[in-house]
Each structure stands twice: as C-alpha cells, then as structure tokens.
Amino acid sequence: MTSSSPSIVLFQTDLRLADNPALSAAVRRGQPLICLYVWDPKATGYGMPGAASRWWLHHSLQSFSDHLQAAGNDLTIRIGKTVEVLSHLLRDFPKSHIFWNQSCEPDGQEIERDLLTLLEAEKVEGHRFYGNTLVAPSTILTQTHNPYRVFTPFWKRLQAMLRSSPPLPAVRKIPPQPSASLKSVPLDSLQLLPTIHWTQGIHKSWTPGEKGAQTALRKFLRAPAKVYAMDRDRPDLPHTSRMSPHLHFGEMSPGKLWNAVQQAKQKNRKAQDKKSYDAYLRQIAWREFAQYLLFHFPYTVHEPLYTDYQAFPWRNETDSLRTWQQGLTGFPIVDAGMRELWHTGWMHNRVRMITASFLTKDLLLPWQKGATWFWDTLVDADLANNTLGWQWVAGCGADASPFFRIFNPITQGIKFDPDGRYVRKWVPELADLPSPWIHHPWETPPLVLAEANISLGETYPQPMIAHAAARNRALLAYRQFKKGKSSPSSSFSKEQGTMACL
C-alpha cells in the first residue's frame, strides 16, 4: 500500500457511514483514503443555503467527523470550488481514485461534469455511485424515452425496478489518510452558525447526524408508522417521521429507509398497519420523484415546468409577503404553520400545502417567493422537494394540483386540527378560544372573545383578506390567463399532493 495512490471520497449530501456505496467502494480498494468535504456556498440553486439549513449542516458535519475519527480517519474540509480543490489534491496525489455519489441538483450535476473533465485531463480513475436516490434517475423513462411528468406511472415503473437487496452495512474501519499533514480548515471557519443565537427552538427540536437519523427512524417505526395513513395529515398529532432533514443531508439513505419500512411491514400482520406502511413508502417515492424531476428539468428551480405559467399575472406586494412570513395573516392555521417554521425550522406537510396555497392563491404572490422563504427557514431545505412542492401547489409543475384548486384555510383547519391543539401551540394568543371558533376567530361572539382575552386587531390580527373574495380574484386571474394559453391540464392527476417532508 503506497500513499501515492490514495482514494478520495467526495462527500456532498451523503454524510453517513451506513449504506454509502461510494465510501464502501473506496474502503474496499484498501488504499489510504481522503474523506473530503468542500464548502462552496454558491453551489446551490438559490446561492447560500438558508440559515436553518446551515445550522443543521454545521452539526451534521461535526457528527460525521466524529464518526470518521472513530473509524480511523478524519474529515478533510476545504473551501472553494470543488473541481479546483480536487485539482490541487491531485497535484499531491496524482494517481488517486475519486469516488462520489451522484447529485440530482443542477449545481451537483455541473460539479460532476467538471469533475469528469478533470479526470480525463489528469488520467485519473473516477467511480460514480447512486447513493442519494433509490435508482439512477437516468434509467427511468417512458416508452418514448422521455422523462415522466406524472407520478403514478413513474411510481409503477420505480416499483418494478426496485430490488430487495439489503442496504450496505456501516463502515467500521477506514484506512488512514495518506499524509498526517493533510490540510483541513476548521469547521468553525465555514461560519455556518448564526452570530445571533436564535436557534434555541431548532436545537431543542432536532438531533442532526447519523445517530439522530437512526433514533428518529426507530421512534417512527415503534408507533407512528402504524397509523401514518390515517393521521399523517394531522399537524396536531406526532405521527409523521420527521426524516426529511436526515434524508436531505444524507445522514440516512433513501434505500435504508425504504428497506426498514418494508421490513416493518412484513413483520406486521394487521391490514390497517400495512396500509400505513404502504402510504409511507409512497411518500418516499414522492421524494424520489422530486429528485428525478430536478435531474431531468433543472430549470424548474426558478421557472415553472410548464413554461406558459411564466406569463401568469402574479402580484408584487412586499407588505403582504412579510405578513405571511411573520405568521400574522389572521388565519390561525396559516399563522401557526409559519410560526412553527420560524421556531423549529420545520412545518407539517399538510400545513405546508395550506400556507403555500394561501400565498399563491389568496395573495396571488409568486411561488418563487414562497420557495425562497422556505429555503431560508427550513432545516430540510431540499432543492428538489422545495421545487416540486411549490410548483405542485401553484399548479405549474409536474402532476400538479390545478390552479383552480384553492385550499380554504378555515375548513382545512377544522378538518385537520379539529380540536385546535396545533393552533393553540403556535398561536398562544388564541389559546383560550373555544374549539368551535379557533379557526375563524373573527366570527366569534364578542362575549366569547372577551372571555378569551382576545381583542381582534390588537392581540391577534383581523384576516388580512377575505378568503371568498381572494378566491374569486384568483379564479378571475386564472381565467384571464388561460385565454390564448395552451393548457397543461391533460397531465394533471388526482394524486393527493405532497411537499415531501415525510
């Protein structure tokens, strides 16, 4: 074994030792190994990752570094453009083999293209794997060899391709670095943590890292997974997995998650429980669909999949956007979701759809504004999921909900938060309001408001807009837009939507 021919594993959104095909292959090669993470804040669809996401990344990198040290190696951190960092490493180790897991994000694809060019120029061997998706996105095509744009046929094809092979075991021992003097910048030099400590709520809500992912999965499979089909739309109940940030940062692979849920399903004999496991597996497939779409249609980060919608008459109202961001719209279920997002860096999937519909339909603000805000505030700010979810709600993306499907924030709150527990938790001004009025306090009798110590317009805002009037305005804008525009409605399905937060 010579230090002149090491292996270099380029880590991106795959910060784990278990079921990591690139890492496992590099370890099997048996040569000294460089575990490399390159911080390039511009290498995302929106530029610098959001503050909540950066907080998670800091702690995820720290956890991953600890795990690598326990296995006999160290995490080498560099700052700059990935291909330039690798080029410098190849000067010191010209016969290296480079290993990586493919990214579906546009900038990840660009990095890979530059990397392949570098490998050819330097006559260096490269080894690409598919550790971030269930299957290689380039292998799923229609009979006409085009990418799918509708989930159901994609889902059928995906199921036919999936194999029942177990995930790769966690790497326990990693060959050491080729040089004890290998340079690495300190994690703190990335300046991922905020200078003002506003993250206490996020810190209490999450445990980043591979161990945190495994703990979250065990907790989900113990009970919530069995009632997922029935309760997944209830934000007042803790019956979702909260695996989305762990998946985004690659602390758990989608393959390992899929396998664990399948095993739990096989061990359970109850038909209702099996239905819940199947519903969750379908949500993993929705996440896969999001990655797949971004791989094939990278322009959708900023533009609608159906380009006709570039001409939609969105409004531009900064004050309305800020009111929505602050959770002061006067619609309790919307405000609860926006405040949960700010406090914890996460929002329940059903509430994501409600808040997104309110922004794009009631306020007629462009979906890109909402996507940008979610990008900045979500700990699971995943470019593919974020893009799919917002375009689904806005009616301009793959398998989308038609624009004329407009969520009523009042009836949605009554249906999915029937006792008002979710609203009371995140909108404490309304905590003493009786359940029959909790989702429409402006219709509450004055005496009931007084007994609950609520003064509308003072302690809690009046609705910023009348929903019925906003709905009519949105439908009018849609009808005017449709005149002279080709309709993508032939590709719409009746799928229940998702914003893929699992």
C-alpha positions as CSV (number, residue, x, y, z in Angstrom):
1,M,0.0,0.0,0.0
2,T,1.5,3.3,-1.1
3,S,0.5,6.8,-0.2
4,S,0.9,7.9,-3.8
5,S,-2.3,6.2,-4.9
6,P,-4.9,7.0,-2.3
7,S,-8.7,7.1,-2.7
8,I,-10.6,10.3,-2.4
9,V,-14.2,10.2,-1.4
10,L,-16.1,13.4,-2.2
11,F,-18.9,13.9,0.3
12,Q,-21.9,16.1,-0.6
13,T,-25.3,15.3,0.7
14,D,-24.3,11.8,1.9
15,L,-22.9,12.4,5.4
16,R,-23.1,8.8,6.7
17,L,-21.1,5.6,7.1
18,A,-24.0,3.2,6.5
19,D,-25.3,2.4,3.0
20,N,-22.9,4.7,1.4
21,P,-21.8,3.0,-1.8
22,A,-19.0,5.5,-2.7
23,L,-17.4,5.2,0.8
24,S,-17.8,1.4,0.9
25,A,-16.1,1.0,-2.5
26,A,-13.3,3.3,-1.6
27,V,-12.7,1.3,1.7
28,R,-12.7,-2.0,-0.3
29,R,-10.0,-0.6,-2.5
30,G,-7.7,-0.8,0.5
31,Q,-5.6,2.3,-0.2
32,P,-5.1,5.4,2.1
33,L,-8.2,7.4,2.0
34,I,-9.1,11.1,2.0
35,C,-12.6,11.9,3.2
36,L,-13.3,15.3,1.5
37,Y,-16.0,17.8,2.1
38,V,-15.9,21.0,0.0
39,W,-17.8,24.0,1.2
40,D,-18.9,26.1,-1.8
41,P,-21.9,28.2,-0.6
42,K,-22.7,29.2,-4.2
43,A,-23.2,25.7,-5.4
44,T,-26.9,25.5,-4.8
45,G,-29.9,26.6,-6.8
46,Y,-30.5,29.6,-4.5
47,G,-27.0,30.6,-3.7
48,M,-26.1,30.5,0.0
49,P,-28.1,27.8,1.9
50,G,-30.6,29.2,4.4
51,A,-29.7,30.0,8.0
52,A,-31.6,27.0,9.4
53,S,-30.0,24.6,6.9
54,R,-26.6,26.0,7.6
55,W,-27.2,25.3,11.3
56,W,-28.0,21.7,10.6
57,L,-25.1,21.3,8.2
58,H,-22.6,22.5,10.9
59,H,-23.9,19.9,13.4
60,S,-24.2,17.2,10.8
61,L,-20.6,17.8,9.7
62,Q,-19.4,17.7,13.3
63,S,-21.2,14.4,13.9
64,F,-19.9,12.9,10.7
65,S,-16.4,14.0,11.6
66,D,-16.7,12.3,14.9
67,H,-17.8,9.1,13.3
68,L,-15.0,9.1,10.8
69,Q,-12.5,9.6,13.6
70,A,-13.9,6.6,15.5
71,A,-13.5,4.6,12.3
72,G,-9.8,5.6,11.9
73,N,-9.9,8.6,9.5
74,D,-10.6,12.3,9.6
75,L,-12.8,14.7,7.6
76,T,-10.8,17.0,5.4
77,I,-12.7,20.2,4.9
78,R,-11.8,22.7,2.2
79,I,-13.4,25.9,1.0
80,G,-13.8,26.8,-2.7
81,K,-14.9,25.3,-6.0
82,T,-15.0,21.5,-5.8
83,V,-13.1,20.9,-9.0
84,E,-10.3,23.3,-8.1
85,V,-9.9,21.7,-4.6
86,L,-9.7,18.3,-6.3
87,S,-7.2,19.6,-8.8
88,H,-4.9,20.8,-6.1
89,L,-5.2,17.4,-4.3
90,L,-4.3,15.6,-7.5
91,R,-1.1,17.6,-7.7
92,D,0.0,16.0,-4.4
93,F,-1.6,12.6,-5.1
94,P,-1.6,12.3,-8.9
95,K,-2.7,8.6,-9.1
96,S,-5.7,9.0,-6.8
97,H,-9.0,7.3,-7.5
98,I,-12.0,9.6,-6.8
99,F,-15.3,8.2,-5.5
100,W,-18.7,10.1,-5.3
101,N,-22.4,9.6,-5.1
102,Q,-24.4,11.4,-7.8
103,S,-26.3,14.5,-7.0
104,C,-29.6,15.4,-8.8
105,E,-29.2,19.1,-8.2
106,P,-28.2,21.4,-11.1
107,D,-25.0,22.5,-9.4
108,G,-24.2,19.0,-8.4
109,Q,-24.6,18.0,-12.0
110,E,-22.3,20.8,-13.0
111,I,-19.7,19.8,-10.4
112,E,-19.9,16.2,-11.8
113,R,-19.4,17.4,-15.4
114,D,-16.3,19.5,-14.4
115,L,-15.0,16.5,-12.4
116,L,-15.3,14.2,-15.3
117,T,-13.4,16.7,-17.5
118,L,-10.7,16.9,-14.8
119,L,-10.4,13.1,-14.5
120,E,-10.0,12.8,-18.2
121,A,-7.3,15.5,-18.3
122,E,-5.4,14.1,-15.4
123,K,-5.9,10.5,-16.5
124,V,-7.4,9.7,-13.1
125,E,-10.0,7.0,-12.4
126,G,-13.4,8.1,-11.2
127,H,-16.1,5.9,-9.6
128,R,-19.7,7.3,-9.6
129,F,-22.5,5.7,-7.5
130,Y,-26.2,6.3,-6.8
131,G,-26.4,6.6,-3.0
132,N,-28.8,9.6,-2.8
133,T,-31.7,8.0,-4.7
134,L,-33.3,4.6,-4.9
135,V,-32.4,4.2,-8.5
136,A,-30.4,6.1,-11.1
137,P,-32.7,8.9,-12.4
138,S,-31.5,8.4,-15.9
139,T,-32.8,4.9,-16.0
140,I,-36.5,5.6,-15.6
141,L,-38.0,6.8,-18.9
142,T,-41.4,6.5,-20.7
143,Q,-41.9,4.2,-23.7
144,T,-41.0,7.2,-25.9
145,H,-37.7,7.6,-23.9
146,N,-38.8,10.9,-22.2
147,P,-38.9,11.7,-18.5
148,Y,-42.1,11.1,-16.6
149,R,-44.1,14.1,-15.6
150,V,-46.9,12.3,-13.7
151,F,-46.3,10.5,-10.5
152,T,-48.4,7.3,-10.9
153,P,-46.7,5.8,-14.0
154,F,-43.4,6.9,-12.5
155,W,-44.3,5.1,-9.3
156,K,-45.3,1.9,-11.1
157,R,-42.0,1.9,-13.1
158,L,-40.0,2.6,-9.9
159,Q,-41.6,-0.3,-8.1
160,A,-40.7,-2.7,-11.0
161,M,-37.1,-1.6,-10.8
162,L,-36.5,-1.8,-7.1
163,R,-34.6,-4.7,-5.7
164,S,-35.0,-6.3,-2.3
165,S,-31.3,-6.3,-1.6
166,P,-30.3,-5.1,1.9
167,P,-28.6,-1.8,2.4
168,L,-24.8,-1.7,2.7
169,P,-23.6,-2.1,6.4
170,A,-22.0,0.8,8.1
171,V,-18.2,1.1,7.5
172,R,-16.5,0.2,10.8
173,K,-12.8,0.7,9.8
174,I,-11.5,3.2,7.3
175,P,-7.9,3.3,6.0
176,P,-6.0,6.3,7.4
177,Q,-5.2,9.4,5.4
178,P,-2.2,9.2,3.1
179,S,-0.5,12.1,4.9
180,A,-0.6,13.2,8.5
181,S,-0.1,16.8,7.3
182,L,-3.1,16.9,5.0
183,K,-4.6,20.4,5.4
184,S,-8.1,20.9,6.5
185,V,-9.8,24.1,7.6
186,P,-11.6,24.1,11.0
187,L,-15.4,23.6,10.8
188,D,-16.0,26.9,12.6
189,S,-14.2,28.7,9.7
190,L,-17.2,27.9,7.5
191,Q,-19.2,30.3,9.6
192,L,-22.4,28.1,9.4
193,L,-23.7,29.0,12.8
194,P,-25.6,32.3,13.3
195,T,-23.9,35.1,15.2
196,I,-27.2,35.9,17.0
197,H,-28.4,32.8,18.9
198,W,-31.9,32.5,17.6
199,T,-31.7,28.7,17.1
200,Q,-32.7,27.5,20.6
201,G,-36.1,26.2,19.3
202,I,-34.4,24.4,16.4
203,H,-31.8,22.9,18.8
204,K,-34.4,21.6,21.1
205,S,-36.4,20.0,18.2
206,W,-33.6,18.2,16.3
207,T,-30.6,16.0,16.6
208,P,-28.5,16.2,13.4
209,G,-26.3,13.4,12.4
210,E,-26.4,9.7,11.5
211,K,-27.3,8.6,15.1
212,G,-30.1,11.2,15.2
213,A,-31.4,9.8,11.9
214,Q,-31.4,6.3,13.3
215,T,-33.1,7.4,16.5
216,A,-35.8,9.2,14.6
217,L,-36.5,6.1,12.4
218,R,-36.7,3.8,15.4
219,K,-39.1,6.2,17.1
220,F,-41.3,6.4,14.0
221,L,-41.4,2.6,13.5
222,R,-42.3,1.9,17.1
223,A,-45.8,3.5,16.7
224,P,-46.5,6.4,14.3
225,A,-45.7,4.3,11.2
226,K,-48.7,2.1,12.1
227,V,-51.2,5.0,11.9
228,Y,-49.5,7.0,9.2
229,A,-52.2,6.5,6.6
230,M,-54.9,7.7,9.0
231,D,-53.1,10.5,10.8
232,R,-50.4,11.9,8.5
233,D,-52.5,14.9,7.7
234,R,-53.0,15.9,11.3
235,P,-50.4,18.5,12.4
236,D,-51.7,18.3,16.0
237,L,-50.5,14.7,16.2
238,P,-46.8,13.5,16.2
239,H,-47.5,10.9,13.6
240,T,-45.0,11.8,10.8
241,S,-41.4,10.5,10.7
242,R,-39.6,13.9,10.6
243,M,-37.0,12.1,8.5
244,S,-36.8,14.8,5.8
245,P,-33.7,16.7,7.1
246,H,-31.9,13.5,7.7
247,L,-32.6,12.4,4.2
248,H,-31.6,15.7,2.7
249,F,-28.2,15.8,4.3
250,G,-27.7,12.1,3.6
251,E,-27.5,11.0,7.2
252,M,-29.7,8.1,6.1
253,S,-30.0,6.8,2.6
254,P,-33.5,6.5,1.0
255,G,-32.6,2.9,0.4
256,K,-32.0,2.2,4.0
257,L,-35.2,4.0,5.0
258,W,-37.2,2.1,2.3
259,N,-35.8,-1.3,3.5
260,A,-36.5,-0.6,7.1
261,V,-40.2,0.3,6.4
262,Q,-40.5,-2.8,4.2
263,Q,-39.2,-5.0,6.9
264,A,-41.6,-3.5,9.5
265,K,-44.4,-4.0,7.1
266,Q,-43.5,-7.7,6.6
267,K,-43.4,-8.3,10.4
268,N,-46.8,-6.8,10.9
269,R,-50.0,-8.8,10.2
270,K,-52.6,-6.1,10.6
271,A,-54.1,-4.9,7.3
272,Q,-54.5,-1.4,8.5
273,D,-50.9,-1.2,9.6
274,K,-49.8,-2.5,6.2
275,K,-51.8,0.2,4.6
276,S,-49.9,2.8,6.7
277,Y,-46.5,1.4,5.7
278,D,-47.6,1.5,2.1
279,A,-48.7,5.1,2.4
280,Y,-45.3,6.0,3.8
281,L,-43.4,4.1,1.1
282,R,-45.4,6.1,-1.4
283,Q,-44.1,9.3,0.3
284,I,-40.5,8.1,-0.1
285,A,-41.4,7.6,-3.8
286,W,-42.7,11.2,-4.0
287,R,-39.3,12.3,-2.7
288,E,-37.7,10.2,-5.3
289,F,-39.9,11.8,-8.0
290,A,-38.8,15.2,-6.8
291,Q,-35.1,14.3,-7.2
292,Y,-35.9,12.7,-10.6
293,L,-37.7,15.8,-11.9
294,L,-34.9,18.1,-10.8
295,F,-32.4,15.9,-12.5
296,H,-34.3,16.0,-15.8
297,F,-35.7,19.5,-15.6
298,P,-33.0,21.6,-13.8
299,Y,-34.6,24.9,-14.9
300,T,-37.6,24.3,-12.6
301,V,-35.6,25.7,-9.7
302,H,-36.6,29.1,-10.8
303,E,-39.1,28.6,-13.6
304,P,-42.3,26.6,-13.9
305,L,-42.1,23.2,-15.6
306,Y,-45.0,24.3,-17.8
307,T,-43.5,27.5,-19.3
308,D,-46.9,29.0,-20.1
309,Y,-47.1,29.9,-16.4
310,Q,-44.2,32.4,-16.8
311,A,-46.9,34.8,-18.0
312,F,-49.2,34.3,-15.0
313,P,-50.3,37.7,-13.5
314,W,-48.7,37.3,-10.1
315,R,-48.8,40.3,-7.8
316,N,-45.8,42.0,-6.2
317,E,-46.7,43.1,-2.7
318,T,-43.8,43.2,-0.2
319,D,-46.0,44.0,2.8
320,S,-48.3,41.0,2.1
321,L,-45.3,38.7,1.8
322,R,-43.9,40.0,5.0
323,T,-47.2,39.5,6.8
324,W,-47.3,35.9,5.6
325,Q,-43.7,35.3,6.6
326,Q,-44.3,36.5,10.1
327,G,-47.5,34.5,10.7
328,L,-49.7,37.5,11.1
329,T,-52.3,36.8,8.3
330,G,-55.2,36.5,10.7
331,F,-55.9,32.9,9.6
332,P,-54.9,30.7,12.5
333,I,-53.8,27.6,10.7
334,V,-51.6,29.6,8.3
335,D,-50.1,31.6,11.1
336,A,-49.5,28.5,13.2
337,G,-47.6,26.9,10.4
338,M,-45.4,30.0,9.7
339,R,-44.6,30.3,13.3
340,E,-43.7,26.6,13.7
341,L,-41.4,27.1,10.7
342,W,-39.6,30.0,12.3
343,H,-39.3,28.4,15.7
344,T,-38.3,24.8,14.7
345,G,-37.1,25.0,11.1
346,W,-39.9,22.6,10.0
347,M,-43.5,22.6,9.1
348,H,-46.0,19.7,8.8
349,N,-46.7,18.6,5.3
350,R,-50.4,19.4,5.3
351,V,-49.7,22.9,6.7
352,R,-47.0,23.5,4.1
353,M,-49.7,23.0,1.4
354,I,-52.2,25.2,3.2
355,T,-49.7,28.0,3.7
356,A,-48.4,27.7,0.1
357,S,-51.9,27.8,-1.3
358,F,-52.6,30.9,0.8
359,L,-49.6,32.7,-0.6
360,T,-50.1,31.7,-4.2
361,K,-53.9,31.7,-4.4
362,D,-55.3,34.1,-1.7
363,L,-52.5,36.6,-2.0
364,L,-51.6,35.9,-5.7
365,L,-47.9,36.1,-4.8
366,P,-45.4,34.1,-7.0
367,W,-44.5,30.6,-5.8
368,Q,-40.8,31.5,-6.1
369,K,-41.2,34.0,-3.2
370,G,-42.5,31.2,-1.0
371,A,-39.9,28.7,-2.2
372,T,-37.2,31.2,-1.3
373,W,-38.6,31.8,2.2
374,F,-38.8,28.0,2.8
375,W,-35.3,27.6,1.5
376,D,-34.1,30.1,4.1
377,T,-36.0,28.8,7.1
378,L,-36.4,25.0,6.7
379,V,-33.8,22.7,8.2
380,D,-34.9,20.2,5.5
381,A,-34.5,22.8,2.7
382,D,-34.1,20.3,-0.1
383,L,-33.9,21.9,-3.6
384,A,-35.9,19.1,-5.3
385,N,-38.6,18.8,-2.7
386,N,-39.0,22.5,-2.3
387,T,-39.3,23.0,-6.1
388,L,-41.8,20.1,-6.6
389,G,-43.9,21.2,-3.6
390,W,-44.3,24.8,-4.6
391,Q,-44.9,24.1,-8.2
392,W,-47.5,21.4,-7.2
393,V,-49.5,23.9,-5.2
394,A,-49.1,26.7,-7.7
395,G,-50.4,24.4,-10.5
396,C,-47.5,24.9,-12.8
397,G,-45.4,21.8,-12.2
398,A,-45.4,18.0,-12.7
399,D,-48.5,16.2,-11.6
400,A,-49.7,19.5,-10.2
401,S,-52.9,20.4,-8.4
402,P,-54.8,22.6,-10.9
403,F,-54.5,26.3,-10.1
404,F,-58.3,26.5,-9.5
405,R,-57.9,24.1,-6.6
406,I,-57.7,26.6,-3.8
407,F,-57.4,25.5,-0.2
408,N,-59.8,27.1,2.2
409,P,-57.7,27.8,5.4
410,I,-60.8,27.7,7.6
411,T,-62.1,24.4,6.5
412,Q,-58.6,22.9,6.3
413,G,-58.0,23.9,9.9
414,I,-61.3,22.5,11.1
415,K,-60.7,19.2,9.3
416,F,-57.1,18.6,10.2
417,D,-56.8,20.4,13.5
418,P,-60.3,19.7,14.8
419,D,-59.6,20.5,18.5
420,G,-57.3,23.4,17.7
421,R,-54.3,21.9,19.5
422,Y,-51.9,22.8,16.8
423,V,-53.1,26.4,16.6
424,R,-53.0,26.8,20.4
425,K,-49.4,25.6,20.5
426,W,-48.1,28.0,17.9
427,V,-50.6,30.9,18.2
428,P,-50.8,31.3,22.0
429,E,-52.9,34.5,21.7
430,L,-55.8,32.2,20.8
431,A,-55.1,29.5,23.4
432,D,-58.3,30.2,25.4
433,L,-60.6,30.4,22.5
434,P,-63.2,27.5,22.4
435,S,-62.6,24.9,19.7
436,P,-65.7,25.9,17.6
437,W,-64.2,29.3,16.9
438,I,-60.5,28.6,16.9
439,H,-60.1,28.6,13.1
440,H,-62.3,31.6,12.4
441,P,-61.9,33.9,15.4
442,W,-63.4,36.9,13.5
443,E,-66.8,35.2,13.6
444,T,-66.6,34.6,17.4
445,P,-69.3,36.3,19.5
446,P,-67.8,39.4,21.3
447,L,-68.5,37.9,24.7
448,V,-66.6,34.7,23.9
449,L,-63.7,36.8,22.6
450,A,-63.7,38.9,25.8
451,E,-63.6,35.8,28.0
452,A,-60.6,34.5,26.0
453,N,-58.8,37.9,26.4
454,I,-58.7,38.4,22.7
455,S,-59.1,41.8,21.0
456,L,-59.0,41.3,17.3
457,G,-56.8,43.8,15.6
458,E,-54.8,44.2,18.8
459,T,-53.9,40.9,20.5
460,Y,-54.5,39.0,17.2
461,P,-54.9,40.4,13.7
462,Q,-58.0,40.6,11.7
463,P,-57.9,38.5,8.5
464,M,-55.6,40.3,6.0
465,I,-58.0,39.4,3.2
466,A,-61.5,37.8,2.9
467,H,-60.9,34.3,1.7
468,A,-64.0,34.2,-0.5
469,A,-63.1,37.4,-2.3
470,A,-59.5,36.3,-2.6
471,R,-60.7,33.0,-4.2
472,N,-62.8,34.8,-6.7
473,R,-59.9,37.1,-7.5
474,A,-57.6,34.2,-8.1
475,L,-60.1,32.4,-10.3
476,L,-60.6,35.6,-12.4
477,A,-56.9,35.9,-12.8
478,Y,-56.7,32.3,-13.9
479,R,-59.5,32.6,-16.4
480,Q,-57.9,35.7,-17.9
481,F,-54.5,34.0,-18.0
482,K,-56.0,30.9,-19.8
483,K,-57.3,33.0,-22.7
484,G,-54.9,32.3,-25.5
485,K,-52.7,30.0,-23.4
486,S,-52.3,26.2,-24.1
487,S,-53.4,24.1,-21.2
488,P,-51.2,21.6,-19.4
489,S,-54.2,20.2,-17.6
490,S,-54.1,16.9,-19.6
491,S,-51.2,15.9,-17.4
492,F,-52.9,16.7,-14.1
493,S,-53.8,13.8,-12.0
494,K,-55.9,13.3,-8.9
495,E,-53.0,12.4,-6.7
496,Q,-53.0,13.8,-3.2
497,G,-50.3,16.4,-3.1
498,T,-47.2,16.4,-1.1
499,M,-44.4,18.8,-0.2
500,A,-42.3,15.8,0.6
501,C,-41.4,16.4,4.2
502,L,-42.3,12.8,5.3
